[in-house]
């Protein structure tokens, strides 16, 4: 019976294979699949286990053709549908009332039960379960493991129920917006962040992805109490960014590293209490802080055992003056923040003047060459990928919340930059647009469709601010006063491949700019429309936008394409206001991009071999865009496939592949990191906050790292580098068909996706705290 089902589903696959294989070959592959399935069967096995076994076997052939992954996903969905209800309203009634609530298996809020009863047939008729068959095997397995609701240890929710649950939780009685949002989520044109997908409609309405925290550094009582605040944010499924710039360095005081050890222990404990992802935080420390040298090494093997950190990630808050002195390799002084309090709340020329004055009047903790500090940074990055690098002056000079105060911290993944203080914990709601969905069959880009979907996404994240529960009063106050949101993209690399463009060619760079310009304009237009309905955000008066100065006005140059009337938009903003202080950010999207079938964020493909980690193990598939192009030219053969595997996902040294195809499918290791920085700078005027920009360098040196970071600094970027990824000197395991390929140093950890050295196969990370 199971084999018959496989045969039926493979008929869909056959038409795809006829493009490159003849019918005899397709029949042979089908026969091999059935034989492989039969060999793994036992005499007694449930129907659900049979389907899962079939899916695993089919997925193991994904290196032969990416459609095997789709077929495996379809088989897995059949099994999921067999054990779940077909009616959303019946499902809500069953799992929102009665014994399931009493047993604590699942918690659906009463409002969802009310709405399901109110809209009943309208909701059930709108749900299209056939869309579940569009998931790849990796996507549906990730959904089952981390997103779909469970009762009694088994999955009881369908993916389409998840999307409807989210839409109802956000827009409630507005049926029109509920159905529009469901349809957009279901078609995978955009998605909310992981906390929203997991928690919407349940008794745990924590939707915020990012918290920016400033501890009370006035004494041990305040600093130790800050661990409790962080625990609450972690238990609310958020990622944390915090500054320890005011914490006294290790002289008469314990210092920064001792405090980080305390936070690290709390993160480890709260990780065991979280449902989907471990707890993590990024600590941002000024480059002049007396403990910065130990801080840089805290995740490396060179750190003292009592100073090694596991769940926290170091990030350097770097000023222009340090970059200037690095370029000249001049002396740099480290200070105890107790001795230089004026540095905390200044930036730009004011910071420079104060720092130079302190150099004359205050005894430093240490004095060293700026180049020596960069050597220490690059060695740590080569081993661990950290510390991250943030440019404090660019952040504050181009800040939508400049009227509130100096920004001193970012979030976990370095793309959120907002004002935070001891009394204000900044919060951000995230969503990402699936950019490849707007490429037409002829390779044209649908900017009108992108504009419309962006406005729908903004309506969603804005509504989330009102329906969410916040872990602390400081976070609730920030959400109410500034209403910051972040809309970004995923799958930019897929856009270029779909259009047949090399990642860094002139047309790709232009398309990159126009995509972000469209999202930016649509976001502001949606926010001003919301302000006309509900009023501007509370702290809008005095903001740069209130005076007609938008984010792209803070950058040098003229960036508009002429497609949108920014002059009219600016007039409306001054007249009516904005509902949100921040609107766009470019976040990492490892988990949600996997669900939607896109590559992460705005990064190039790390390899044309994708290694997916799922419950049943790891499976490998090839880049579908590469296979599409080779199939279209009649070049997809076993020999080509074997050569791609042999070359670890690179196609540059395969003679039979045309040069134009090679150019389109260059991996990130074959792209100059300077070009990645330039593309980030091209779109930066249309990004209110910042970008989680990871860089890939095959062989790292302190000189090269300084050269790359100087370029990012000169281009005005706010984030100099998120993760710095380096290439392993050798490939420890051979590739093969269905062969598991892993690298222990490349394991995804808590929204980071990569720690340390890489091989040329990307391991798709599944846990991310601030991903959209």
C-alpha positions in Angstrom: 0.0 0.0 0.0 2.8 2.4 0.9 4.7 1.6 -2.2 1.6 2.3 -4.3 1.3 5.7 -2.6 5.0 6.4 -3.5 4.3 5.4 -7.1 1.4 7.9 -7.3 3.4 10.7 -5.9 6.4 10.0 -8.1 4.2 10.6 -11.2 4.5 14.2 -10.3 8.2 13.9 -10.2 8.4 12.1 -13.5 7.5 15.1 -15.6 10.4 17.0 -14.0 12.9 14.2 -14.7 11.8 14.0 -18.3 13.6 17.3 -18.9 17.0 15.6 -18.3 16.4 11.8 -18.1 14.5 9.6 -20.5 11.5 7.5 -19.5 13.5 4.3 -19.1 15.9 6.1 -16.7 12.9 7.5 -14.7 11.4 4.1 -14.4 14.7 2.7 -13.2 15.0 5.4 -10.5 11.4 4.7 -9.4 12.2 1.0 -9.2 15.3 1.7 -7.1 13.4 3.8 -4.7 10.7 1.1 -4.2 13.4 -1.5 -3.6 15.2 0.7 -1.1 12.0 1.3 0.7 11.2 -2.4 0.8 14.6 -3.3 2.2 14.0 -1.1 5.3 10.6 -2.4 6.2 9.8 -4.6 9.2 7.0 -7.1 9.7 5.1 -4.9 12.1 5.0 -1.1 11.5 2.4 1.6 11.8 1.1 3.4 8.7 2.6 6.7 10.0 6.0 5.1 10.5 5.8 3.6 7.0 5.2 7.0 5.5 8.0 8.5 7.5 10.3 5.7 6.4 9.4 6.3 2.8 10.1 10.0 3.2 13.6 9.4 4.7 14.5 7.0 1.9 13.3 9.4 -0.8 15.1 12.4 0.8 18.4 10.4 0.8 18.3 10.7 -3.0 18.2 14.5 -3.0 21.7 14.8 -4.5 20.3 13.2 -7.6 17.7 15.9 -8.1 16.3 18.6 -5.7 12.7 17.4 -6.5 13.4 14.3 -4.4 13.3 16.6 -1.4 10.0 17.9 -2.5 8.7 14.4 -3.0 9.9 13.4 0.4 8.1 16.5 1.8 4.9 15.5 0.1 5.1 12.0 1.6 5.7 13.4 5.0 2.7 15.8 4.7 0.5 12.8 3.7 1.4 11.3 7.1 0.8 14.5 8.9 -2.6 15.0 7.3 -3.6 11.4 8.2 -3.2 12.1 11.9 -4.7 15.6 12.1 -8.1 17.2 11.8 -9.2 18.6 8.4 -11.3 21.5 9.9 -9.6 24.4 11.6 -12.7 25.3 13.6 -13.1 21.7 14.8 -9.4 21.6 15.7 -9.6 24.8 17.7 -12.7 23.5 19.6 -11.0 20.2 20.4 -7.6 21.6 21.5 -8.8 24.8 23.0 -11.3 23.4 25.5 -11.9 20.3 27.6 -9.3 17.8 28.8 -6.4 18.9 26.7 -6.3 22.3 28.5 -6.6 20.5 31.9 -3.8 18.2 31.0 -1.6 21.1 30.0 -0.9 19.6 26.5 -1.8 22.7 24.5 -3.1 26.2 25.2 -5.2 28.0 22.7 -6.5 31.3 24.0 -10.2 31.9 24.3 -10.1 34.7 21.7 -9.1 32.3 19.0 -11.9 29.9 20.0 -14.4 32.9 19.8 -13.1 34.0 16.4 -13.2 30.4 15.0 -16.8 30.2 16.1 -17.6 33.6 14.8 -16.1 33.2 11.3 -16.5 29.4 11.1 -17.1 28.6 7.4 -15.3 31.7 6.2 -12.1 30.5 7.8 -12.5 26.8 6.9 -13.3 27.7 3.2 -10.2 29.9 3.0 -7.7 27.3 4.2 -6.0 25.4 1.3 -4.4 22.3 2.6 -2.9 21.5 -0.8 -0.3 24.2 -0.1 1.2 22.0 2.5 2.5 19.8 -0.4 4.9 22.7 -1.4 7.2 22.1 1.6 10.5 20.4 1.1 11.4 17.5 3.4 13.7 19.7 5.5 11.0 22.3 5.9 8.2 20.0 7.0 10.5 18.2 9.4 11.5 21.6 10.9 7.9 22.6 11.2 7.1 19.3 13.0 9.9 19.7 15.4 9.8 23.3 16.3 6.7 25.1 15.1 3.6 23.0 15.0 1.6 22.6 18.2 1.7 19.2 20.1 -0.5 17.3 22.4 0.3 14.1 24.2 3.8 14.1 22.6 2.5 14.1 19.0 1.9 16.9 16.4 -1.7 17.9 16.2 -1.5 21.0 14.0 -1.3 21.3 10.2 0.9 24.0 8.7 -2.2 25.8 7.3 -3.6 25.8 10.8 -0.5 27.5 12.0 -0.9 30.3 9.4 -4.5 30.8 10.2 -3.8 30.8 14.0 -1.2 33.5 13.5 -3.5 35.6 11.3 -6.3 35.4 13.8 -4.1 36.2 16.7 -2.8 39.4 15.0 -5.9 40.9 13.3 -8.7 39.3 15.4 -12.1 40.6 14.3 -10.9 42.2 11.0 -11.8 39.2 8.8 -10.5 40.9 5.7 -7.0 41.4 7.1 -7.1 37.9 8.7 -7.7 36.3 5.3 -5.2 38.5 3.5 -2.5 37.7 6.0 -3.3 34.0 6.0 -3.1 33.9 2.2 0.2 35.7 2.1 1.7 33.5 4.8 0.3 30.4 3.1 1.7 31.4 -0.3 5.1 32.0 1.4 5.4 35.6 0.2 6.4 36.8 3.7 6.7 35.5 7.2 6.7 36.7 10.8 9.6 35.8 13.1 9.8 32.5 14.8 8.5 33.6 18.2 5.3 34.8 16.5 4.8 31.6 14.5 5.3 29.5 17.6 3.3 31.5 20.2 0.5 33.3 18.3 -2.9 32.2 19.5 -1.6 30.4 22.6 -1.5 31.4 26.2 2.1 32.5 25.7 1.7 35.6 23.6 5.4 36.5 23.4 6.1 37.8 19.9 9.1 40.1 20.3 12.3 38.7 18.7 14.8 41.2 20.1 15.4 42.9 23.4 18.1 45.6 23.8 19.0 45.8 27.5 21.1 48.2 29.6 21.9 46.9 33.1 22.1 49.0 36.3 25.9 49.3 36.7 25.8 51.4 39.8 26.8 48.5 42.0 26.7 44.7 42.5 23.1 44.7 43.5 21.9 46.2 40.3 24.2 44.1 38.1 23.2 40.8 39.8 19.5 41.9 39.6 20.0 42.4 35.8 20.3 38.6 35.4 16.7 38.2 36.5 15.5 40.7 33.9 17.5 38.8 31.2 15.9 35.5 32.4 12.5 37.0 31.8 13.4 38.0 28.3 14.9 34.6 27.5 11.8 32.8 28.9 9.7 35.1 26.6 11.6 33.4 23.6 13.6 36.5 22.8 17.3 37.1 22.0 19.1 39.7 24.0 21.7 42.4 23.2 23.2 44.4 26.0 26.0 46.7 26.8 28.4 46.3 29.7 30.2 49.5 28.9 29.6 51.0 32.3 30.7 48.0 34.3 34.0 48.7 36.0 36.9 46.8 34.7 38.9 44.2 36.6 41.0 46.1 39.1 39.3 46.5 42.5 36.1 45.1 40.9 35.3 41.6 39.5 35.2 43.0 36.0 33.1 42.2 32.9 34.1 38.6 32.4 33.0 37.5 35.9 29.6 39.1 35.2 29.3 37.4 31.9 30.0 34.1 33.5 26.9 34.7 35.7 24.8 35.6 32.7 26.2 32.5 30.9 25.0 30.2 33.7 21.5 31.8 33.6 21.4 31.3 29.9 22.3 27.7 30.2 19.5 27.1 32.8 16.8 29.0 30.9 17.7 27.1 27.8 16.4 24.0 29.4 13.1 25.8 30.1 12.5 27.0 26.5 10.5 25.1 24.0 12.2 25.8 20.7 15.7 27.4 21.0 18.4 27.9 23.5 19.0 31.2 25.3 21.7 33.5 24.0 22.8 37.1 24.2 25.3 39.4 22.5 27.4 41.6 24.8 28.5 44.9 23.3 31.6 46.4 24.9 33.3 49.7 23.9 36.7 49.3 22.3 38.3 51.5 24.9 37.1 49.4 27.9 39.9 48.2 30.2 38.6 44.5 30.0 38.4 44.5 26.2 41.4 42.2 25.6 40.0 39.4 27.8 36.6 40.1 26.4 37.8 39.5 22.8 39.2 36.1 23.8 36.2 34.9 25.9 35.0 32.3 23.5 38.4 31.0 22.3 40.5 28.2 23.5 43.1 30.8 24.6 40.7 32.2 27.3 41.4 31.2 30.9 39.1 28.4 31.9 37.3 30.5 34.5 36.7 33.2 31.8 35.4 31.0 28.9 31.8 31.9 27.7 29.5 29.5 25.9 26.0 31.2 25.5 27.1 34.8 25.1 28.7 36.4 22.1 31.2 39.3 22.2 30.7 42.4 20.1 32.9 45.4 19.9 31.4 48.9 20.0 34.0 50.8 17.8 34.4 54.6 17.4 35.8 56.5 14.4 38.8 57.5 16.4 39.9 53.9 16.9 39.5 53.2 13.2 41.6 56.3 12.3 44.3 55.2 14.7 44.1 51.6 13.4 44.8 52.9 9.9 47.9 54.6 11.2 48.7 51.9 13.8 48.9 54.5 16.5 48.7 54.0 20.3 45.3 53.2 21.8 44.5 53.6 25.5 42.1 51.4 27.5 40.3 53.0 30.4 38.1 52.0 33.4 34.6 53.4 32.7 34.5 54.7 36.2 37.3 57.1 35.3 35.8 58.3 32.0 32.0 58.6 32.5 31.5 61.1 29.7 32.4 58.6 27.0 29.2 56.6 27.6 26.8 59.2 26.3 28.8 60.8 23.4 29.7 60.0 19.8 31.4 61.6 16.8 33.4 64.7 17.3 32.2 65.1 20.9 33.4 61.6 21.8 36.8 62.2 20.1 37.4 65.5 22.0 36.5 63.8 25.3 38.6 60.8 24.7 41.7 62.9 23.8 41.1 65.0 26.9 40.9 61.8 29.1 44.2 60.6 27.5 45.8 63.7 29.0 44.1 63.7 32.4 43.4 60.0 33.3 45.8 57.1 33.9 44.9 54.4 31.4 44.4 50.7 32.4 46.7 49.8 29.5 48.3 51.3 26.4 48.9 49.3 23.2 49.1 49.6 19.4 45.7 49.6 17.6 47.2 47.1 15.2 48.0 44.7 18.0 44.3 44.9 19.1 43.2 44.0 15.5 45.6 41.0 15.6 43.9 39.8 18.7 40.5 40.4 17.1 41.3 38.5 13.9 42.7 35.5 15.8 39.6 35.2 17.8 37.4 35.6 14.7 39.3 32.9 12.9 38.6 30.5 15.7 35.1 31.4 16.7 33.6 33.8 14.2 33.5 36.5 16.9 33.7 39.2 18.1 31.1 41.1 16.0 32.0 44.6 15.0 29.7 47.7 15.4 30.5 51.3 14.4 29.0 53.5 17.1 29.4 56.8 15.3 27.6 55.6 12.1 24.8 54.2 14.3 24.2 57.4 16.1 24.8 59.8 13.2 22.1 58.0 11.2 19.6 57.2 13.9 15.8 57.6 13.7 15.6 57.9 17.5 18.4 60.5 17.8 16.1 62.7 19.9 15.9 60.0 22.6 19.5 59.7 23.4 22.8 57.9 22.4 22.5 54.3 21.2 24.9 52.1 23.2 23.9 48.6 22.3 22.5 46.4 19.5 20.6 43.1 19.6 21.7 39.5 19.5 22.3 39.5 15.7 23.5 43.1 15.2 20.7 44.3 13.0 18.6 46.2 15.6 19.9 49.6 16.8 17.6 51.5 19.1 17.9 53.7 22.2 17.9 51.8 25.4 18.6 52.7 29.0 18.3 51.3 32.5 14.6 52.2 32.4 13.9 51.3 28.8 14.5 47.9 27.3 14.1 48.4 23.5 11.9 45.9 21.7 11.5 45.0 18.0 9.0 42.9 16.1 10.3 41.3 12.9 9.0 40.1 9.6 10.8 39.1 6.4 9.7 39.3 2.8 10.4 36.3 0.5 12.0 38.3 -2.3 12.2 35.4 -4.8 8.4 35.1 -4.9 8.2 38.3 -7.0 10.3 37.1 -9.9 8.1 36.4 -12.9 8.6 33.4 -15.2 10.2 35.8 -17.7 12.8 37.0 -15.1 11.0 40.4 -14.5 10.6 41.7 -11.0 7.2 42.6 -9.6 7.8 45.7 -7.6 4.1 46.5 -7.2 3.5 43.1 -5.7 6.5 43.6 -3.3 5.2 47.0 -2.3 1.7 45.6 -1.5 3.0 42.7 0.5 5.4 44.9 2.5 2.5 47.1 3.6 0.6 44.0 4.7 3.7 42.9 6.7 3.9 46.3 8.4 0.3 46.1 9.3 1.0 42.7 10.9 4.1 43.6 12.9 2.5 46.9 14.0 -0.5 45.0 15.3 1.7 42.5 17.1 3.0 45.4 19.3 -0.5 45.8 20.7 -1.4 42.1 21.3 2.0 40.9 22.6 2.9 40.3 26.2 6.2 41.8 27.4 8.5 40.2 30.0 9.2 43.5 31.9 7.6 46.9 32.3 10.7 48.5 30.7 10.1 46.5 27.6 6.4 47.2 27.5 7.1 51.0 27.9 9.5 50.9 24.9 7.1 49.0 22.7 4.4 51.5 23.5 6.5 54.7 23.2 8.5 53.9 20.0 6.6 51.0 18.4 9.8 49.9 16.5 9.5 47.2 13.9 11.9 45.6 11.4 11.0 44.4 8.0 13.7 42.8 5.9 14.1 40.2 3.2 15.2 36.6 2.7 16.4 34.8 -0.4 18.2 37.7 -2.1 20.6 35.2 -3.6 17.7 33.2 -5.0 16.4 36.4 -6.7 19.6 36.8 -8.6 19.8 33.1 -9.5 16.2 33.1 -10.7 17.0 36.1 -12.9 20.2 34.6 -14.2 22.4 37.3 -12.6 25.8 37.0 -11.0 25.6 38.0 -7.4 27.8 41.2 -7.7 27.1 42.2 -11.3 25.8 45.7 -12.1 22.3 44.5 -12.7 22.2 42.5 -9.5 23.5 45.5 -7.5 20.8 47.7 -9.1 18.1 45.2 -8.3 19.4 44.9 -4.8 18.9 48.7 -4.3 15.5 48.8 -5.9 14.1 45.9 -3.8 15.1 47.7 -0.6 13.9 51.0 -1.9 10.5 49.5 -2.5 10.3 47.9 0.9 11.4 51.1 2.5 8.9 53.3 0.7 6.1 50.8 1.3 6.9 50.5 5.0 6.9 54.3 5.5 3.7 54.7 3.5 2.0 52.0 5.6 3.2 53.6 8.9 2.0 57.1 7.9 -1.4 55.6 7.0 -1.5 54.0 10.4 -0.6 57.3 12.1 -3.5 58.9 10.2 -5.8 56.3 11.8 -4.3 55.9 15.3 -1.9 58.8 15.7 1.9 58.8 15.6 4.0 56.9 18.1 4.2 58.7 21.5 7.8 59.9 21.2 7.5 61.1 17.5 7.7 64.9 18.3 11.3 66.0 18.0 12.4 63.0 16.0 14.4 63.5 12.8 11.3 62.3 10.8 9.1 64.9 12.5 11.4 67.5 10.9 11.3 65.8 7.5 14.6 63.9 7.8 14.2 60.3 6.9 16.8 57.5 7.0 18.0 57.9 3.5 18.4 61.7 4.1 21.1 60.9 6.6 23.4 59.3 4.0 25.4 61.2 1.5 24.2 61.1 -2.1 20.9 60.8 -4.0 19.5 57.3 -3.8 16.0 57.4 -5.2 15.2 55.7 -8.5 12.4 58.1 -9.3 9.9 55.2 -8.9 8.4 56.6 -5.7 7.5 60.2 -4.7 9.6 60.6 -1.5 9.0 64.3 -1.4 5.2 63.8 -1.1 5.8 61.1 1.5 8.0 63.3 3.5 5.4 66.0 3.5 2.7 63.6 4.8 5.1 62.4 7.5 5.7 65.9 8.8 2.0 66.6 8.6 0.6 63.4 10.0 3.5 61.6 11.7 4.7 57.9 11.8 3.2 55.1 13.8 6.6 53.5 14.1 10.0 54.9 15.0 11.9 52.2 13.1 10.6 50.2 10.1 13.3 48.3 8.2 16.2 46.1 9.3 18.0 43.2 7.7 18.0 40.2 10.0 19.4 36.7 9.6 16.6 34.3 8.6 18.0 30.8 8.8 15.0 29.0 10.2 12.2 30.9 8.5 14.0 30.9 5.2 14.3 27.2 5.4 10.5 26.9 5.9 9.9 29.0 2.8 12.5 27.4 0.7 14.8 30.4 0.4 18.5 31.0 1.3 19.3 33.0 4.4 18.8 36.7 4.3 20.9 38.6 1.8 23.9 36.3 1.8 25.3 34.5 -1.2 25.1 30.7 -1.2 27.9 29.3 0.8 27.9 26.2 -1.4 25.9 24.6 -4.1 25.6 21.6 -1.7 23.1 22.1 1.1 23.2 19.9 4.1 20.0 19.9 6.1 19.7 18.7 9.7 16.4 17.0 10.4 15.0 14.7 13.1 15.9 11.5 11.1 19.4 12.7 10.5 21.1 14.9 7.9 20.4 14.8 4.2 22.1 16.6 1.4 20.7 18.2 -1.7 22.1 20.4 -4.5 21.2 24.0 -5.2 17.9 23.8 -7.2 18.8 26.8 -9.3 22.0 25.3 -10.4 20.2 22.0 -11.3 17.5 24.1 -13.2 20.1 25.8 -15.3 22.0 22.6 -16.1 18.8 20.8 -16.9 17.8 23.7 -19.2 21.0 23.3 -21.2 20.9 19.5 -21.3 23.9 19.2 -19.0 22.4 17.5 -15.9 24.1 14.1 -15.9 25.5 11.8 -13.4 29.0 12.8 -14.4 28.3 16.5 -13.7 26.6 15.7 -10.4 29.6 13.7 -9.3 31.9 16.5 -10.3 29.9 19.0 -8.2 30.1 16.7 -5.2 33.8 16.0 -5.8 34.5 19.8 -5.9 32.6 20.3 -2.6 29.8 22.4 -4.1 31.9 24.6 -6.4 31.4 24.6 -10.1 34.3 26.9 -11.1 36.7 24.0 -12.0 34.3 21.9 -14.0 35.2 22.3 -17.7 31.9 21.2 -19.1 29.9 23.9 -17.3 29.7 27.1 -19.3 31.3 30.2 -17.9 28.0 32.2 -17.6 26.5 29.4 -15.5 29.7 29.4 -13.4 29.4 33.1 -12.8 25.8 32.9 -11.6 26.6 30.1 -9.2 29.7 31.4 -7.6 29.8 30.6 -3.9 30.5 33.2 -1.2 34.1 31.9 -1.0 34.5 32.9 -4.7 33.2 36.5 -4.1 35.3 39.3 -2.8 34.1 40.3 0.7 34.6 43.9 -0.4 31.8 43.3 -2.9 29.5 42.0 -0.1 30.3 45.2 1.8 29.5 47.4 -1.2 26.2 45.7 -1.7 25.3 46.2 2.0 26.3 49.9 1.6 24.2 50.2 -1.6 21.0 49.2 0.3 21.9 50.8 3.6 20.2 54.1 3.0 16.9 52.2 2.9 17.5 50.3 6.1 16.5 52.2 9.2 18.3 50.1 11.6 21.2 47.9 10.5 22.1 44.6 8.8 23.4 41.2 10.1 26.2 41.2 7.6 28.4 38.1 7.8 31.6 38.0 5.9 33.5 35.0 4.4 37.3 35.0 4.1 39.2 31.9 2.9 42.4 32.8 4.7 42.3 35.4 7.4 45.1 37.7 8.6 45.1 40.7 10.8 46.1 43.0 7.9 43.3 41.6 5.7 40.7 41.9 8.5 41.7 45.5 9.1 41.5 46.3 5.4 38.0 44.8 5.1 36.7 46.6 8.2 38.2 49.9 7.1 36.3 49.5 3.9 33.0 48.8 5.8 33.7 51.8 8.0 34.4 54.2 5.1 31.2 53.1 3.4 29.3 54.2 6.5 27.9 50.8 7.6 26.6 50.5 11.1 27.5 46.8 11.4 31.1 46.1 10.4 30.7 42.4 10.6 28.2 39.9 12.2 29.9 36.5 11.8 33.3 36.3 10.2 33.5 32.8 8.6 36.7 31.2 7.6 37.3 28.2 5.4 38.7 24.9 6.7 42.1 24.0 5.3 40.8 20.5 4.4 37.6 18.6 3.9 37.4 15.9 6.6 34.7 13.7 4.9 34.2 12.8 1.3 30.9 13.7 -0.4 28.7 11.0 -1.8 25.1 10.5 -2.8 23.0 10.8 0.3 26.2 11.1 2.3 26.1 13.0 5.5 28.6 15.9 5.5 29.2 17.8 8.7 31.7 20.0 10.3 31.6 20.2 14.1 32.9 23.7 14.0 30.0 24.8 11.7 27.1 23.8 14.0 24.4 26.4 14.1 24.1 27.8 17.6 21.1 29.9 18.6 20.4 32.1 15.6 24.0 32.3 14.7 24.1 29.6 12.1 27.9 29.2 12.2 30.7 29.1 14.7 34.3 28.9 13.5 35.7 27.3 10.4 33.5 26.1 7.5 33.7 23.5 4.8 32.3 24.3 1.4 28.9 22.9 2.3 26.4 25.0 4.2 24.8 23.3 7.2 21.3 24.9 7.4 20.9 26.1 11.0 17.5 25.6 12.5 17.6 27.7 15.7 17.6 31.4 15.5 16.5 33.9 18.1 16.0 37.0 16.1 15.3 35.5 12.8 12.4 36.7 10.8 
